C-alpha cells in the first residue's frame, strides 16, 4: 500500500516576535482609551528611572499598570498604596514577559471615601510643616479701605458679598474672577492670591487690605479645588490677611485651616470684614458727648485753680519795687561807666599805634615772604614725591593688568579647547546613534519583507501549488464552477499556462476510482482553499 500523503495546509507561519507584535497592535487598536477602576497594589514610589510600576486589582482580577516619568510629574493627584482610583489610559502588551498592562495617562480618586482619606493625609502633611499653626495667623484689619475677593464673577456669592458690604459699610471691592471647580480651578485660585499680594502699595491698582476667598456650597468633589496643596500653600504665604468662605457651615476644606479666619458662609465673611456703619455712628456720637463733658469739666477745674492761684499771688507794686530801685541805681551810674570805658579803649588804641612803624611792617613782610618761599619749596617736593608714588602705583597696576589679561586669555583658550572636545564627543555620539538608528530601520524593513514574503501566495506556489483563474482573471476554488471547454489560466511559481477544461473528466475519474489502484493519482484534486 502506498504511504499516506502528509496533510497540506495554507496557514502561515509566524515567529514569536511577529506574533507578539501582531497581538500588541490588536490590543492597542481595540483598547486605545479605557477607564479602569481598582485598588492600587504594590506601589513603592517612583523607580530610580522616574517611572512608576504597580497593579490595579479588585475582588477577582489584577492588571499591571505603569506611569511614565513625564506623565507622573504632571499629575495633580499622585498614586498611593491601597487607594481606590479610576485610571485612564491605553492597554498594551509587554513582549518580554507575554503579559498585558495599562499605560496610565490620568488618575483620580474613586468615591468620597478615597477623597476623605486623601484629604486627611494631606492635612497631616501640611500640618506637620506648620502651615496651620495659630501663631502665624494675622489679625484682620478693623476697617479695610480695599477688599479683594477671589471667586466666580457669575455666581450668587459675589452678589451676596457686595450686598452685605453695602448694608454694613460700603468699601471698595476688587474682584479677581476665577473658576471655583473643575480642571485648572486650583491653579487660578492660587494665582489670584499671589496676584493680589504682588500688587505694589500706592500703585495704579490699589493693594487690598483684606482678601476673601469665597465659593458656594457643594459636594466634596465640587469643593476639592480648595483642598489642593497649591491653594493651601498660597493662602498660608499670603501677606494680606485672608478670610476663607468656602461652602456652607458644615463644609470643611484645607484652606480653612491655612486662612487667617474662617467664615461659615460668604455672607458671614462680609460681616467679618467690616463693622456696621450705623452702630459706629452711634458709638462715635457717644464718644463725642463724653469728650465734650470731659473738656467742660477740665476747663472748670482749671478756672478754679487759676482763681485760687490769683488770690495767693502778691500785689503788683510789691513785686516791682526792688527791680525799680535797681533800675534807678543803674541809670545814675551809667554816665560815669561810659566815660571810663571810653578812656580805657583810647589807651589800648594808643599802645597799638605806637608799635606800627615802617620797619616793623617791612620785617613782617620779609618774614611772611620767607615763609611763603619755604612753603612753596615744600609744596614742590611734596608734589614730586606724590607724582612719583602715583607713577610707581600705576606701573604696578599695569603689570597686574597684563598678567590678568594673559591669565584670562589662557582660561578662555582652555574653555574653547574643552568645548571643542565636548563638541567632538557629541559628534561621535550622534554618529553612533545615527548608525544604530539606520541599522534598526534596516532590520525592521528586512523583518517586514520577510513577513510579506511569508504571507504572500507566491511562497505557496513555490512549494508546488498552482492557482487556477478563469478568462477574467478571477480565482476558481471549486470544480463545479468550471464548465466544459472553458478557457483557464494556471499560474505556477515560474509562470502561467493556458488550458481548456474537459467537462467529462471528473465524472470518469469518479467511476474508475474502485477499479484501478493508479486512478486516484490522475483523478484526485487537492482542495487548495482560499489563498487570499
BAKOLBA-617732 format. One record per residue (C-alpha): x, y, z. Coordinates in nm, 3 decimals, always signed. Last residue first. Layout:
BEGIN
+---------+---------+---------+
!       u !       v !       w !
+---------+---------+---------+
!       X !       Y !       Z !
...
+---------+---------+---------+
END
This chain:
BEGIN
+---------+---------+---------+
!       u !       v !       w !
+---------+---------+---------+
!  -0.649 !  +3.531 !  -0.015 !
!  -0.526 !  +3.180 !  -0.092 !
!  -0.872 !  +3.037 !  -0.038 !
!  -0.892 !  +2.660 !  -0.015 !
!  -0.642 !  +2.444 !  -0.201 !
!  -0.874 !  +2.145 !  -0.233 !
!  -0.648 !  +1.893 !  -0.396 !
!  -0.796 !  +1.705 !  -0.689 !
!  -0.751 !  +1.330 !  -0.716 !
!  -0.832 !  +1.193 !  -1.070 !
!  -0.485 !  +1.111 !  -1.202 !
!  -0.320 !  +0.982 !  -0.881 !
!  -0.650 !  +0.822 !  -0.772 !
!  -0.653 !  +0.608 !  -1.091 !
!  -0.339 !  +0.404 !  -1.006 !
!  -0.529 !  +0.149 !  -0.792 !
!  -0.771 !  +0.078 !  -1.074 !
!  -1.131 !  -0.038 !  -1.046 !
!  -1.265 !  +0.147 !  -0.738 !
!  -1.181 !  +0.501 !  -0.878 !
!  -1.288 !  +0.445 !  -1.237 !
!  -1.635 !  +0.594 !  -1.191 !
!  -1.510 !  +0.907 !  -1.007 !
!  -1.243 !  +0.969 !  -1.272 !
!  -1.495 !  +0.942 !  -1.547 !
!  -1.708 !  +1.210 !  -1.376 !
!  -1.412 !  +1.450 !  -1.337 !
!  -1.303 !  +1.400 !  -1.698 !
!  -1.631 !  +1.470 !  -1.871 !
!  -1.617 !  +1.855 !  -1.864 !
!  -1.267 !  +1.886 !  -2.009 !
!  -1.130 !  +2.237 !  -1.930 !
!  -0.904 !  +2.417 !  -2.182 !
!  -0.556 !  +2.531 !  -2.073 !
!  -0.338 !  +2.846 !  -2.068 !
!  -0.010 !  +2.817 !  -1.873 !
!  +0.135 !  +3.083 !  -1.637 !
!  +0.488 !  +3.132 !  -1.499 !
!  +0.771 !  +3.010 !  -1.272 !
!  +0.576 !  +2.956 !  -0.947 !
!  +0.281 !  +2.819 !  -1.132 !
!  -0.029 !  +3.004 !  -1.258 !
!  -0.297 !  +2.806 !  -1.440 !
!  -0.515 !  +3.004 !  -1.681 !
!  -0.848 !  +2.860 !  -1.793 !
!  -1.056 !  +2.863 !  -2.110 !
!  -1.381 !  +2.680 !  -2.053 !
!  -1.445 !  +2.381 !  -2.281 !
!  -1.681 !  +2.214 !  -2.034 !
!  -1.784 !  +2.442 !  -1.749 !
!  -1.581 !  +2.526 !  -1.435 !
!  -1.770 !  +2.644 !  -1.121 !
!  -1.831 !  +2.289 !  -1.006 !
!  -1.455 !  +2.230 !  -0.996 !
!  -1.421 !  +2.450 !  -0.688 !
!  -1.200 !  +2.749 !  -0.584 !
!  -1.152 !  +2.948 !  -0.905 !
!  -0.951 !  +3.276 !  -0.892 !
!  -1.074 !  +3.562 !  -1.110 !
!  -0.857 !  +3.656 !  -1.411 !
!  -1.146 !  +3.731 !  -1.650 !
!  -1.073 !  +3.417 !  -1.854 !
!  -1.086 !  +3.199 !  -1.544 !
!  -0.803 !  +3.154 !  -1.289 !
!  -0.639 !  +2.845 !  -1.135 !
!  -0.351 !  +2.895 !  -0.888 !
!  -0.091 !  +2.619 !  -0.857 !
!  +0.082 !  +2.453 !  -0.562 !
!  +0.435 !  +2.312 !  -0.564 !
!  +0.602 !  +2.481 !  -0.266 !
!  +0.691 !  +2.787 !  -0.475 !
!  +0.320 !  +2.847 !  -0.535 !
!  +0.271 !  +2.886 !  -0.157 !
!  +0.555 !  +3.139 !  -0.149 !
!  +0.371 !  +3.319 !  -0.429 !
!  +0.060 !  +3.348 !  -0.207 !
!  +0.232 !  +3.612 !  +0.000 !
!  +0.215 !  +3.588 !  +0.383 !
!  +0.569 !  +3.459 !  +0.433 !
!  +0.712 !  +3.702 !  +0.177 !
!  +0.540 !  +3.993 !  +0.344 !
!  +0.671 !  +3.879 !  +0.684 !
!  +1.024 !  +3.852 !  +0.542 !
!  +0.996 !  +4.200 !  +0.390 !
!  +0.864 !  +4.338 !  +0.721 !
!  +1.161 !  +4.180 !  +0.901 !
!  +1.403 !  +4.331 !  +0.648 !
!  +1.240 !  +4.675 !  +0.684 !
!  +1.271 !  +4.649 !  +1.063 !
!  +1.633 !  +4.538 !  +1.040 !
!  +1.707 !  +4.830 !  +0.808 !
!  +1.530 !  +5.070 !  +1.048 !
!  +1.734 !  +4.932 !  +1.339 !
!  +2.058 !  +4.964 !  +1.144 !
!  +1.975 !  +5.322 !  +1.047 !
!  +1.904 !  +5.406 !  +1.412 !
!  +2.232 !  +5.247 !  +1.526 !
!  +2.427 !  +5.444 !  +1.266 !
!  +2.252 !  +5.766 !  +1.366 !
!  +2.329 !  +5.699 !  +1.733 !
!  +2.693 !  +5.625 !  +1.652 !
!  +2.722 !  +5.949 !  +1.450 !
!  +2.545 !  +6.147 !  +1.724 !
!  +2.782 !  +6.003 !  +1.985 !
!  +3.084 !  +6.095 !  +1.771 !
!  +2.950 !  +6.448 !  +1.723 !
!  +2.884 !  +6.479 !  +2.097 !
!  +3.241 !  +6.374 !  +2.170 !
!  +3.376 !  +6.621 !  +1.912 !
!  +3.160 !  +6.900 !  +2.058 !
!  +3.290 !  +6.815 !  +2.407 !
!  +3.648 !  +6.831 !  +2.280 !
!  +3.580 !  +7.168 !  +2.116 !
!  +3.413 !  +7.296 !  +2.433 !
!  +3.715 !  +7.186 !  +2.641 !
!  +3.957 !  +7.357 !  +2.399 !
!  +3.745 !  +7.675 !  +2.398 !
!  +3.747 !  +7.674 !  +2.780 !
!  +4.127 !  +7.627 !  +2.783 !
!  +4.166 !  +7.915 !  +2.536 !
!  +3.940 !  +8.133 !  +2.752 !
!  +4.146 !  +8.049 !  +3.061 !
!  +4.468 !  +8.132 !  +2.877 !
!  +4.321 !  +8.466 !  +2.765 !
!  +4.212 !  +8.540 !  +3.122 !
!  +4.559 !  +8.457 !  +3.256 !
!  +4.727 !  +8.677 !  +2.993 !
!  +4.485 !  +8.962 !  +3.064 !
!  +4.540 !  +8.926 !  +3.438 !
!  +4.917 !  +8.937 !  +3.394 !
!  +4.890 !  +9.249 !  +3.178 !
!  +4.659 !  +9.411 !  +3.434 !
!  +4.896 !  +9.324 !  +3.718 !
!  +5.187 !  +9.486 !  +3.529 !
!  +4.979 !  +9.797 !  +3.457 !
!  +4.871 !  +9.817 !  +3.823 !
!  +5.236 !  +9.807 !  +3.931 !
!  +5.330 ! +10.083 !  +3.687 !
!  +5.026 ! +10.287 !  +3.802 !
!  +5.147 ! +10.261 !  +4.162 !
!  +5.501 ! +10.361 !  +4.071 !
!  +5.371 ! +10.665 !  +3.879 !
!  +5.138 ! +10.759 !  +4.168 !
!  +5.428 ! +10.741 !  +4.412 !
!  +5.650 ! +10.952 !  +4.184 !
!  +5.376 ! +11.210 !  +4.142 !
!  +5.328 ! +11.228 !  +4.520 !
!  +5.701 ! +11.276 !  +4.570 !
!  +5.712 ! +11.546 !  +4.302 !
!  +5.409 ! +11.724 !  +4.452 !
!  +5.554 ! +11.701 !  +4.803 !
!  +5.886 ! +11.850 !  +4.686 !
!  +5.705 ! +12.134 !  +4.509 !
!  +5.486 ! +12.200 !  +4.817 !
!  +5.793 ! +12.205 !  +5.042 !
!  +5.960 ! +12.454 !  +4.808 !
!  +5.645 ! +12.671 !  +4.801 !
!  +5.611 ! +12.659 !  +5.182 !
!  +5.973 ! +12.773 !  +5.219 !
!  +5.914 ! +13.061 !  +4.981 !
!  +5.590 ! +13.163 !  +5.157 !
!  +5.760 ! +13.156 !  +5.497 !
!  +6.037 ! +13.377 !  +5.363 !
!  +5.782 ! +13.623 !  +5.218 !
!  +5.592 ! +13.632 !  +5.551 !
!  +5.914 ! +13.710 !  +5.738 !
!  +6.000 ! +13.981 !  +5.486 !
!  +5.653 ! +14.135 !  +5.518 !
!  +5.678 ! +14.126 !  +5.899 !
!  +6.017 ! +14.293 !  +5.885 !
!  +5.888 ! +14.559 !  +5.649 !
!  +5.590 ! +14.629 !  +5.880 !
!  +5.821 ! +14.660 !  +6.179 !
!  +6.048 ! +14.899 !  +5.996 !
!  +5.755 ! +15.119 !  +5.886 !
!  +5.624 ! +15.159 !  +6.246 !
!  +5.301 ! +15.000 !  +6.395 !
!  +5.412 ! +14.958 !  +6.760 !
!  +5.295 ! +15.301 !  +6.882 !
!  +4.958 ! +15.253 !  +6.714 !
!  +4.879 ! +14.956 !  +6.944 !
!  +4.957 ! +15.148 !  +7.262 !
!  +4.741 ! +15.442 !  +7.152 !
!  +4.450 ! +15.209 !  +7.065 !
!  +4.466 ! +15.049 !  +7.412 !
!  +4.472 ! +15.388 !  +7.588 !
!  +4.168 ! +15.508 !  +7.391 !
!  +3.977 ! +15.186 !  +7.480 !
!  +4.030 ! +15.254 !  +7.852 !
!  +3.926 ! +15.617 !  +7.827 !
!  +3.598 ! +15.526 !  +7.652 !
!  +3.514 ! +15.262 !  +7.916 !
!  +3.566 ! +15.519 !  +8.199 !
!  +3.338 ! +15.771 !  +8.029 !
!  +3.062 ! +15.513 !  +7.971 !
!  +3.080 ! +15.393 !  +8.335 !
!  +3.041 ! +15.750 !  +8.469 !
!  +2.734 ! +15.807 !  +8.251 !
!  +2.570 ! +15.469 !  +8.355 !
!  +2.596 ! +15.507 !  +8.736 !
!  +2.264 ! +15.700 !  +8.785 !
!  +2.069 ! +15.473 !  +8.548 !
!  +2.198 ! +15.161 !  +8.721 !
!  +2.073 ! +15.294 !  +9.056 !
!  +1.727 ! +15.374 !  +8.917 !
!  +1.699 ! +15.027 !  +8.758 !
!  +1.789 ! +14.857 !  +9.085 !
!  +1.520 ! +15.058 !  +9.264 !
!  +1.257 ! +14.952 !  +9.007 !
!  +1.361 ! +14.585 !  +9.039 !
!  +1.302 ! +14.613 !  +9.419 !
!  +0.954 ! +14.771 !  +9.390 !
!  +0.820 ! +14.557 !  +9.103 !
!  +0.672 ! +14.261 !  +9.305 !
!  +0.527 ! +14.492 !  +9.572 !
!  +0.358 ! +14.713 !  +9.312 !
!  +0.200 ! +14.404 !  +9.152 !
!  +0.038 ! +14.277 !  +9.473 !
!  +0.128 ! +13.927 !  +9.599 !
!  -0.009 ! +13.596 !  +9.443 !
!  -0.230 ! +13.365 !  +9.658 !
!  -0.564 ! +13.501 !  +9.535 !
!  -0.456 ! +13.463 !  +9.173 !
!  -0.354 ! +13.098 !  +9.236 !
!  -0.700 ! +13.016 !  +9.372 !
!  -0.869 ! +13.183 !  +9.075 !
!  -0.645 ! +12.995 !  +8.832 !
!  -0.719 ! +12.662 !  +9.003 !
!  -1.092 ! +12.729 !  +8.977 !
!  -1.062 ! +12.809 !  +8.607 !
!  -0.852 ! +12.495 !  +8.550 !
!  -1.124 ! +12.276 !  +8.708 !
!  -1.396 ! +12.444 !  +8.503 !
!  -1.199 ! +12.386 !  +8.183 !
!  -1.141 ! +12.020 !  +8.269 !
!  -1.508 ! +11.960 !  +8.344 !
!  -1.601 ! +12.119 !  +8.013 !
!  -1.346 ! +11.908 !  +7.826 !
!  -1.469 ! +11.587 !  +7.990 !
!  -1.827 ! +11.671 !  +7.904 !
!  -1.733 ! +11.742 !  +7.545 !
!  -1.537 ! +11.413 !  +7.517 !
!  -1.828 ! +11.213 !  +7.660 !
!  -2.066 ! +11.371 !  +7.411 !
!  -1.830 ! +11.297 !  +7.121 !
!  -1.769 ! +10.938 !  +7.236 !
!  -2.146 ! +10.880 !  +7.242 !
!  -2.178 ! +11.026 !  +6.893 !
!  -1.892 ! +10.799 !  +6.776 !
!  -2.072 ! +10.492 !  +6.915 !
!  -2.395 ! +10.586 !  +6.742 !
!  -2.210 ! +10.643 !  +6.414 !
!  -2.024 ! +10.313 !  +6.453 !
!  -2.352 ! +10.129 !  +6.508 !
!  -2.490 ! +10.287 !  +6.191 !
!  -2.175 ! +10.193 !  +5.995 !
!  -2.190 !  +9.823 !  +6.087 !
!  -1.838 !  +9.676 !  +6.104 !
!  -1.638 !  +9.547 !  +5.804 !
!  -1.467 !  +9.219 !  +5.704 !
!  -1.636 !  +8.982 !  +5.948 !
!  -1.982 !  +9.066 !  +5.808 !
!  -1.855 !  +9.012 !  +5.453 !
!  -1.719 !  +8.672 !  +5.559 !
!  -2.059 !  +8.589 !  +5.714 !
!  -2.219 !  +8.648 !  +5.375 !
!  -1.965 !  +8.413 !  +5.213 !
!  -2.066 !  +8.141 !  +5.461 !
!  -1.913 !  +7.970 !  +5.769 !
!  -1.625 !  +8.221 !  +5.778 !
!  -1.274 !  +8.104 !  +5.858 !
!  -1.002 !  +8.349 !  +5.962 !
!  -0.626 !  +8.374 !  +5.900 !
!  -0.653 !  +8.107 !  +5.630 !
!  -0.444 !  +7.787 !  +5.647 !
!  -0.703 !  +7.579 !  +5.834 !
!  -0.996 !  +7.694 !  +5.617 !
!  -0.787 !  +7.631 !  +5.304 !
!  -0.796 !  +7.261 !  +5.393 !
!  -1.171 !  +7.239 !  +5.333 !
!  -1.462 !  +7.185 !  +5.574 !
!  -1.829 !  +7.211 !  +5.471 !
!  -2.075 !  +7.217 !  +5.762 !
!  -2.108 !  +7.598 !  +5.766 !
!  -2.168 !  +7.618 !  +5.392 !
!  -1.914 !  +7.622 !  +5.114 !
!  -1.586 !  +7.815 !  +5.108 !
!  -1.555 !  +8.142 !  +5.299 !
!  -1.182 !  +8.161 !  +5.387 !
!  -1.076 !  +8.504 !  +5.516 !
!  -0.724 !  +8.627 !  +5.434 !
!  -0.498 !  +8.888 !  +5.594 !
!  -0.253 !  +9.014 !  +5.326 !
!  +0.098 !  +8.863 !  +5.348 !
!  -0.034 !  +8.546 !  +5.180 !
!  +0.204 !  +8.250 !  +5.224 !
!  -0.053 !  +8.033 !  +5.407 !
!  -0.321 !  +8.102 !  +5.146 !
!  -0.082 !  +8.019 !  +4.860 !
!  +0.025 !  +7.700 !  +5.038 !
!  -0.336 !  +7.587 !  +5.076 !
!  -0.414 !  +7.664 !  +4.711 !
!  -0.111 !  +7.473 !  +4.575 !
!  -0.182 !  +7.179 !  +4.807 !
!  -0.529 !  +7.123 !  +4.667 !
!  -0.811 !  +7.112 !  +4.920 !
!  -0.976 !  +7.427 !  +4.779 !
!  -1.002 !  +7.260 !  +4.437 !
!  -1.190 !  +6.973 !  +4.603 !
!  -1.503 !  +7.181 !  +4.668 !
!  -1.705 !  +7.026 !  +4.383 !
!  -1.578 !  +6.675 !  +4.467 !
!  -1.674 !  +6.720 !  +4.833 !
!  -2.024 !  +6.823 !  +4.728 !
!  -2.139 !  +7.181 !  +4.701 !
!  -2.183 !  +7.509 !  +4.885 !
!  -2.097 !  +7.850 !  +4.748 !
!  -1.744 !  +7.982 !  +4.700 !
!  -1.534 !  +8.255 !  +4.860 !
!  -1.171 !  +8.354 !  +4.907 !
!  -1.184 !  +8.692 !  +5.085 !
!  -0.872 !  +8.910 !  +5.099 !
!  -0.810 !  +9.215 !  +5.322 !
!  -0.608 !  +9.540 !  +5.293 !
!  -0.620 !  +9.521 !  +4.914 !
!  -0.341 !  +9.684 !  +4.708 !
!  -0.477 !  +9.968 !  +4.498 !
!  -0.441 !  +9.933 !  +4.118 !
!  -0.239 ! +10.228 !  +3.984 !
!  +0.019 ! +10.167 !  +4.256 !
!  +0.033 ! +10.306 !  +4.611 !
!  +0.145 !  +9.977 !  +4.763 !
!  +0.253 !  +9.740 !  +4.489 !
!  +0.027 !  +9.449 !  +4.380 !
!  +0.212 !  +9.116 !  +4.424 !
!  -0.009 !  +9.004 !  +4.715 !
!  -0.322 !  +9.035 !  +4.497 !
!  -0.153 !  +8.830 !  +4.224 !
!  -0.037 !  +8.557 !  +4.465 !
!  -0.397 !  +8.510 !  +4.584 !
!  -0.528 !  +8.515 !  +4.224 !
!  -0.261 !  +8.267 !  +4.107 !
!  -0.360 !  +8.025 !  +4.384 !
!  -0.727 !  +8.050 !  +4.281 !
!  -0.640 !  +8.001 !  +3.912 !
!  -0.418 !  +7.698 !  +3.981 !
!  -0.693 !  +7.536 !  +4.188 !
!  -0.951 !  +7.596 !  +3.912 !
!  -0.741 !  +7.429 !  +3.640 !
!  -0.980 !  +7.139 !  +3.583 !
!  -1.310 !  +7.174 !  +3.763 !
!  -1.434 !  +7.397 !  +4.041 !
!  -1.415 !  +7.761 !  +4.154 !
!  -1.304 !  +7.909 !  +3.823 !
!  -1.156 !  +8.254 !  +3.879 !
!  -1.251 !  +8.623 !  +3.858 !
!  -1.035 !  +8.854 !  +4.075 !
!  -1.286 !  +9.103 !  +4.223 !
!  -1.165 !  +9.431 !  +4.375 !
!  -1.407 !  +9.586 !  +4.629 !
!  -1.406 !  +9.946 !  +4.756 !
!  -1.597 !  +9.968 !  +5.083 !
!  -1.960 ! +10.030 !  +5.176 !
!  -2.022 !  +9.965 !  +5.549 !
!  -2.300 !  +9.732 !  +5.670 !
!  -2.572 !  +9.723 !  +5.402 !
!  -2.339 !  +9.780 !  +5.105 !
!  -2.098 !  +9.518 !  +5.239 !
!  -2.383 !  +9.266 !  +5.261 !
!  -2.498 !  +9.338 !  +4.905 !
!  -2.142 !  +9.309 !  +4.769 !
!  -2.087 !  +8.976 !  +4.945 !
!  -2.424 !  +8.832 !  +4.838 !
!  -2.365 !  +8.942 !  +4.477 !
!  -2.018 !  +8.786 !  +4.477 !
!  -2.158 !  +8.454 !  +4.602 !
!  -2.453 !  +8.439 !  +4.358 !
!  -2.228 !  +8.322 !  +4.077 !
!  -2.109 !  +8.499 !  +3.761 !
!  -1.782 !  +8.658 !  +3.878 !
!  -1.654 !  +8.331 !  +4.030 !
!  -1.449 !  +8.398 !  +4.343 !
!  -1.138 !  +8.572 !  +4.480 !
!  -1.247 !  +8.893 !  +4.656 !
!  -1.006 !  +9.177 !  +4.739 !
!  -1.122 !  +9.436 !  +4.993 !
!  -0.995 !  +9.796 !  +4.982 !
!  -1.015 ! +10.052 !  +5.267 !
!  -1.016 !  +9.794 !  +5.545 !
!  -1.190 !  +9.886 !  +5.876 !
!  -1.070 !  +9.677 !  +6.173 !
!  -0.793 !  +9.498 !  +5.982 !
!  -0.794 !  +9.120 !  +6.042 !
!  -0.523 !  +8.984 !  +6.273 !
!  -0.264 !  +8.755 !  +6.117 !
!  -0.214 !  +8.379 !  +6.163 !
!  +0.141 !  +8.254 !  +6.217 !
!  +0.095 !  +8.163 !  +6.585 !
!  -0.225 !  +7.967 !  +6.512 !
!  -0.027 !  +7.700 !  +6.333 !
!  -0.193 !  +7.555 !  +6.019 !
!  +0.103 !  +7.581 !  +5.780 !
!  +0.342 !  +7.431 !  +6.037 !
!  +0.503 !  +7.172 !  +5.808 !
!  +0.346 !  +6.891 !  +6.012 !
!  +0.006 !  +7.047 !  +5.943 !
!  +0.075 !  +7.027 !  +5.570 !
!  +0.141 !  +6.652 !  +5.588 !
!  -0.140 !  +6.575 !  +5.831 !
!  -0.390 !  +6.768 !  +5.620 !
!  -0.270 !  +6.595 !  +5.303 !
!  -0.331 !  +6.254 !  +5.460 !
!  -0.671 !  +6.362 !  +5.587 !
!  -0.769 !  +6.494 !  +5.242 !
!  -0.651 !  +6.177 !  +5.070 !
!  -0.858 !  +5.965 !  +5.305 !
!  -1.157 !  +6.193 !  +5.252 !
!  -1.115 !  +6.174 !  +4.875 !
!  -1.092 !  +5.794 !  +4.884 !
!  -1.410 !  +5.774 !  +5.090 !
!  -1.590 !  +6.018 !  +4.861 !
!  -1.559 !  +5.799 !  +4.555 !
!  -1.280 !  +5.690 !  +4.322 !
!  -0.966 !  +5.900 !  +4.335 !
!  -0.829 !  +6.032 !  +4.004 !
!  -0.562 !  +5.912 !  +3.761 !
!  -0.452 !  +6.029 !  +3.419 !
!  -0.222 !  +5.889 !  +3.145 !
!  -0.191 !  +5.531 !  +3.269 !
!  -0.024 !  +5.269 !  +3.045 !
!  -0.228 !  +4.957 !  +3.113 !
!  -0.067 !  +4.612 !  +3.104 !
!  -0.069 !  +4.289 !  +2.905 !
!  +0.159 !  +3.995 !  +2.962 !
!  +0.395 !  +3.789 !  +2.744 !
!  +0.704 !  +3.852 !  +2.965 !
!  +0.937 !  +4.038 !  +2.727 !
!  +0.654 !  +4.107 !  +2.481 !
!  +0.494 !  +4.368 !  +2.714 !
!  +0.142 !  +4.427 !  +2.588 !
!  -0.067 !  +4.741 !  +2.560 !
!  -0.385 !  +4.884 !  +2.705 !
!  -0.449 !  +5.258 !  +2.698 !
!  -0.503 !  +5.520 !  +2.968 !
!  -0.747 !  +5.650 !  +3.230 !
!  -0.726 !  +5.528 !  +3.588 !
!  -1.013 !  +5.550 !  +3.840 !
!  -0.878 !  +5.512 !  +4.193 !
!  -0.916 !  +5.310 !  +4.512 !
!  -0.617 !  +5.381 !  +4.741 !
!  -0.422 !  +5.088 !  +4.889 !
!  -0.076 !  +5.232 !  +4.811 !
!  -0.082 !  +5.590 !  +4.685 !
!  -0.090 !  +5.734 !  +4.334 !
!  -0.030 !  +6.109 !  +4.289 !
!  -0.314 !  +6.352 !  +4.207 !
!  -0.206 !  +6.665 !  +4.016 !
!  -0.015 !  +6.459 !  +3.762 !
!  +0.241 !  +6.647 !  +3.552 !
!  +0.547 !  +6.473 !  +3.702 !
!  +0.383 !  +6.131 !  +3.671 !
!  +0.318 !  +6.187 !  +3.298 !
!  +0.684 !  +6.272 !  +3.232 !
!  +0.812 !  +5.971 !  +3.428 !
!  +0.585 !  +5.711 !  +3.266 !
!  +0.303 !  +5.557 !  +3.465 !
!  +0.278 !  +5.177 !  +3.452 !
!  -0.001 !  +4.934 !  +3.541 !
!  -0.032 !  +4.555 !  +3.575 !
!  -0.383 !  +4.415 !  +3.591 !
!  -0.548 !  +4.219 !  +3.873 !
!  -0.864 !  +4.012 !  +3.898 !
!  -1.122 !  +3.870 !  +4.140 !
!  -1.204 !  +4.120 !  +4.419 !
!  -1.043 !  +4.422 !  +4.253 !
!  -0.689 !  +4.496 !  +4.145 !
!  -0.473 !  +4.764 !  +3.986 !
!  -0.101 !  +4.690 !  +3.991 !
!  +0.226 !  +4.886 !  +4.031 !
!  +0.514 !  +5.036 !  +3.832 !
!  +0.602 !  +5.408 !  +3.841 !
!  +0.865 !  +5.563 !  +3.610 !
!  +1.130 !  +5.806 !  +3.741 !
!  +1.427 !  +5.593 !  +3.636 !
!  +1.506 !  +5.514 !  +4.001 !
!  +1.150 !  +5.381 !  +4.025 !
!  +0.874 !  +5.605 !  +4.161 !
!  +0.707 !  +5.508 !  +4.489 !
!  +0.653 !  +5.163 !  +4.634 !
!  +0.316 !  +5.080 !  +4.479 !
!  +0.237 !  +4.707 !  +4.509 !
!  -0.141 !  +4.746 !  +4.492 !
!  -0.358 !  +5.038 !  +4.385 !
!  -0.728 !  +4.948 !  +4.412 !
!  -0.949 !  +4.942 !  +4.103 !
!  -1.147 !  +5.134 !  +3.846 !
!  -1.033 !  +5.125 !  +3.484 !
!  -1.104 !  +5.388 !  +3.216 !
!  -1.003 !  +5.289 !  +2.861 !
!  -0.852 !  +5.457 !  +2.552 !
!  -0.677 !  +5.262 !  +2.274 !
!  -0.840 !  +4.934 !  +2.369 !
!  -0.902 !  +4.775 !  +2.027 !
!  -0.609 !  +4.931 !  +1.842 !
!  -0.367 !  +4.878 !  +2.133 !
!  -0.474 !  +4.514 !  +2.183 !
!  -0.452 !  +4.429 !  +1.811 !
!  -0.119 !  +4.607 !  +1.762 !
!  +0.035 !  +4.423 !  +2.060 !
!  -0.104 !  +4.087 !  +1.939 !
!  +0.055 !  +4.139 !  +1.596 !
!  +0.387 !  +4.241 !  +1.755 !
!  +0.385 !  +3.932 !  +1.979 !
!  +0.309 !  +3.706 !  +1.679 !
!  +0.591 !  +3.859 !  +1.476 !
!  +0.833 !  +3.826 !  +1.769 !
!  +0.740 !  +3.461 !  +1.824 !
!  +0.789 !  +3.385 !  +1.456 !
!  +0.484 !  +3.328 !  +1.245 !
!  +0.397 !  +3.052 !  +0.993 !
!  +0.111 !  +3.099 !  +0.751 !
!  -0.179 !  +2.850 !  +0.736 !
!  -0.207 !  +2.701 !  +0.381 !
!  -0.210 !  +2.340 !  +0.495 !
!  -0.111 !  +2.003 !  +0.348 !
!  -0.155 !  +1.679 !  +0.538 !
!  +0.133 !  +1.436 !  +0.467 !
!  +0.041 !  +1.177 !  +0.197 !
!  -0.047 !  +0.829 !  +0.315 !
!  +0.216 !  +0.574 !  +0.218 !
!  +0.127 !  +0.349 !  -0.077 !
!  +0.000 !  +0.000 !  +0.000 !
+---------+---------+---------+
END
